[in-house]
């Protein structure tokens, strides 16, 4: 769960600061209808938050470290402090963590959440497309991340209630060698060198969109929220995702 909090400052789920969603701006309300806000009750009974995104009418994709004893998903939200008419809140029926997920190395940090029922698709609640299994984004590509995470590294109360977003660049593998377990085949190195833009606490599990397609999931980063951060690369997991969805249809 610490990894998730760390990313929040950069995109919105994981702890780091410098204005909300470190370096980001408030999203146009409901312009990202696939975004999901996760309220998690941990095994020890405390409450934490993550991001996620809708990929079918009954499944949300997020980070494996966002698991807990109980999860409630809010879709169609812009301001999570309010009961907006666009919101749909559902309990998670099943948490499906990738079988090879390693908590210590953060490899395979991906999880599917099966909702208790199918959601109603509306202008404020919709699915986001996933890449093909062979689709690897090239370094230098500009993408966007979003979330409701912490906005300040030194202020634990600096969370935002409204969805915020930030533009980030796919970086070369060398930039993430500071992370000893970084694996290019399953992870993406993301950031804006020289600029304080990054996801932080509370942003974990949120998506990285490149040309409208979800290519990454906020996984972990540095405690000071300085870029780069590590995102789970979605494309290698598409066959697994399809198998899980097919088995539930």
Protein Blocks (a to p, Z undefined) as FASTA:
>chain_A
ZZmmmmmmmnopgopaeiehehiacddehklmmbccdddddfkopacddddddfbfkbcc
ddfklgcfbdcddehiablmbccfkbccdddfbdcddfkbcfklopaiacddddfbdcdd
dfkbccdddddfklccdehiacddddjbdfbfklmklccfbdcddddddddfklmmmpmk
bcfklpccdddehiacdddehigoiacdeehiafbdcfbdcfklpacdddddfklmmmmm
mmmmmmmZZ
